[in-house]
Amino acid sequence: MHVIATAGHVDHGKSTLVRRLTGTDPDRWAEERRRGLTIDLGFAWTRLADGCTAAFVDVPGHERFVPNMLAGIGPVPAVLFVVAADEGWMPQSDEHLDALDALGVRHGVLAVTRSDLADPAAATEQAVARLAGTALAGIPAVQVSGATGAGVDALRGELDALFHRLPPPDPDADVRLWIDRVFTVRGAGTVVTGTLAAGTLRIGDQLRLHPAGITCTVRGLQALGSPESQVGAVARVAVNLRGVDCAQARRGDALLTPDRWLTTEVFDVRIHPAPTSWPAELVLHIGSAATTVRVRPLGPVHARLTSRLPLPLRIGDRALLRDPGGHRIHGGLHVLDVRPPALTRRGAARARAAELAAMSTSPDGRAELDRRRVIRADELRAMGASPPGAGRWLISEEHRAELAARLVELLARHEQDDPLAGGMPVEAARRALDLPDTALVAEVAATAGIALRAGQLRHEHPQLPGNVHRAVAAVREALLDHPFRAPTAAELAALGLGDRELAAAARVGELLRVAPGLVLLPDAEQQAVDRLTPLPEPFTLSQARQALDTSRRVAVPLLELLAHRGRTRRLPDGTHRVVPQ
């Protein structure tokens, strides 16, 4: 299916032409038929020669109904621009063209209607000239008569060719269906309609109704009046919702893929063309939504907008600003930032304008990460940008390097303040570096060459303080000849080695800590196994003590350590065996 909106001045034959193309009257209301005037959006469709379907969104042309017109063209990728041969270009032709140009609509067909009432050549030449210099410059022109049907076949051919030129939509995109109609069907409940510009809807899908914040279920789907189990973009679709009352939804609301969209009231934009004035308030139109926004200029073409209502926006979204008092389109815009920084310092607005000037209108995950330094991957996706890495949190390379240098300083200061500590707690490092998650501390530590073990940060090759190192060296030297004659508590105290000093020596691999206050050489475990292996099995504590040339004070905790580590096994009768490795 392809979706196309009409545009053009009131009473130039838009609805008549749609009726001629589709056989369906797009005017839905009795008042529209009575007055011969389109007031609200109308919908109709037809099959073209190659079998594809063209769905039309017929919009009102009268200036009083411009908001309704904008709700219709907002989500639509192409336009059928209508100009009457007997009247030519008119004021609402200008406003509709300004709106289409602001939204960047560049695919369309120009239909010069009522060619049975006047020579269409002059109106065609005039319309082509007015389209020049806009996004619709160069679109094909067809001269037709909705009354007689002349030229309609040629128009069908141009529409067919147009649809083959349209860029293909992304069927896997997150759904954002801007609602343009809400009604109730007896026995079914609430139904909403809209133009599905990207993504796929399926029966059973869970969706989020914004701004009501209601999670609802797709109970049924229709496209072109036929029930469907799924509908892919681009399509006109009617969605029967379970869990939503009709009064809870309205035109301008949106159905969203849950947990995939950010909503924002403050966002930065680039406006085109450059405005000549900056009204304090304007009306923002995006999709079928319209809301008042406060405008804070940030330079010649950039501004910060604050919306009266939160909006589901992404980087690169196009919208337009309208001055309802002046009855004119103020300009189109690209959304550049949906999570902008606060402007609190002197000169912040000027600096922000320079930053915005360097931004692309296309989402760039790497650029966003570099700008924000730290961000969750799912938040980056919700902004419309692809994360440039794996993991729940992302950190830019430059910021990681800066933090790595700071972490080296922090750890050095921590070791200086408490040289016998087991390391710096990772949570303390997270707070000091102002990181949102300890997983990021691990990344920074790896960059800095700092080890992270058991929630503690330490150097890969930590060093003992000088006085402790000298005392430990004395212990090691005393153990060389008799490796299992451990120094007594008094001897250790005389060297200045308490529990904290011994624990630090064990952490750096200078000693083996068998028990509190009992230390041996680092390879004592293997030496003990080597001495115990030749003993007849099972062997007793006394035999082990003699083989190790040590006292009961050392032998008992050493055998417990060996058993705990699976090097020996204590039997029920109190004897021991060496476990073969």
Steps between C-alpha positions, in 0.01 A plus 500: 500500500607859433354803677470844343337820628323764297590869529378821342263795530141458611252403225769405248354153461714285732212289630343477153827372360537242779142390439575460127820299574353271766125491453466599869386833640769606750269753668371305801275756668152602394594867543791454257269358237234767565750787470718341232797584724753264656525578872685203640728227367352258248626160394465288186706252299532338159697233314745619237601327177787299651277375783637723776255694714492878532341628821402868499482734797279784377565821692290817530611802299329778691726717717276443803586130490878521458562304825291213358697519176831483687380196697443325170824581318729467805567123485457458120802459265345635178248758379250550221513879462183635339464834320185599308546603135233771523642667812869421501724541802315627810586603861440157650713350224785703650430392858471133406824521299675674791387220730615225263833670443549546874437129556740408220241320286677461164295230326179591324294567189351833394140464379355801316126435538184641344679505165154467343421854622812682382819448304730339761827621338523830691413346838751219437777744415418710804494199738826359365664838557371519859625148575847589374746552785303277739533132591232428236681668210487295181213267593302382195188696403177352361202693367170334600130549548333341798163570342560339159781258584732645237865441589420269792671201334815710452479603865473135604813427301693781668384385844614149418843630397515719811441210734784305340733793575417517870771372737404168662388522865669305778265215604701434817499860626346592834134593456385859543148522362366856514125476556273704274159344582348341810160329510312210654371191320213317668621167631866582435575811702749777429645532149768747393632569152820647364769475237761240598821653366742233625493170685243221513185454707375155599196374687601440860770770501538701818511876433526811714239772449669838536449733682245307707772251599265204456633160390252346259472196274427485128171312490444532125643663187350625177664640190289625209191367676627140521592316822871420522715305746789742440555821306839637392593854404415706308127452558176655607399285796212473745595354838246352739643543850436303816555689825425851370176689539399718206518812718865427587628543142478788256651636181867585552561216746739223398521122534859406581710187528544473880835595655644613166410869497606800703243767570617854548367848562832678431696447178741687274428551131633647178245717318487552124489742337668737745218689674483878477334520842468282809149500652499397864241229428412296192305185422707192423353247257649150481315197373139567585592686819484873560620665819607845617873547551704776662795608288846590629728606211854359510638664188384589149346157423504310830257511790395319813132410504301426814179318423177527693467121464769229505569362153656171380786641293822374346804666353432582135123535537350766275223731609376850431427809701189702426397844615122461540455872564681597182343211304837393360756223515791632707742234374594136494735342747725204567520366854867494605491409868219349709702508825671841485721629783375772733605854410584651836838670465578831339576448131349150500248586226773629269714192561198276443424671166855423383460137608165468320648648183743208486231234545361288218128466442551122469536296820866413561560264792875566519455878495228482767719283722797735458279797585332340804809303614293240690157368401289186519484308173120475513470877551719558195277268295191683626654824373511339155875427488673161476729426797866486385580213737364219714397504862230667709708815552725674249789738566686703239865419436615851589307504827621149587861614453442807718342292773777241480757772576285620792461145631877452506526814716213391724649156560845647570348739753299217656812282533692790647230567758457130583791298353390174665143507368395222270431750226256778424132394520345514154197688634724772641667530160161520327395791721831679461485469119127593492409190300144361500595131517788296646525308171649818351765506773624163372539647148690800633718278720591278204604810303715611794661158549341466844372163619148455637456197723232427758367856481842656561722700267873443526807512283590184309835492686440678830793589722523488880604811694876508557493418873259211447702370206817492712325319786350241264843447343637417846223242553564342161874477569435332838277239331746401228677230702197384699194593286241369752641658816267799489595808702308549821260785565762667715763474226259646245405781734866581554532544123192726492282246317141495619193344338460781243866485397490119469176514300658753263809280458278202419304703241815594310628140514792560737372262769243221541258584776406164656298650786483834683850570631646193323694547176731288285680537168274537193581148373448335838186320381683310227806440722273347764336266249843395372610408855177320590469291181776246594335424839315167537127561473303580690734712707443664837539859612814402687653341189412808296652731762825304496515493117445875490747564781259728680286537808138408562423876492588499131413143396132510607395814306722404205329159465161677524606734220620209283173314553297812423685545172461133404867409531440256788199326656429451870354156573235430769759352737705823490772374265581656161566409137655701218254551212663407165498793258 
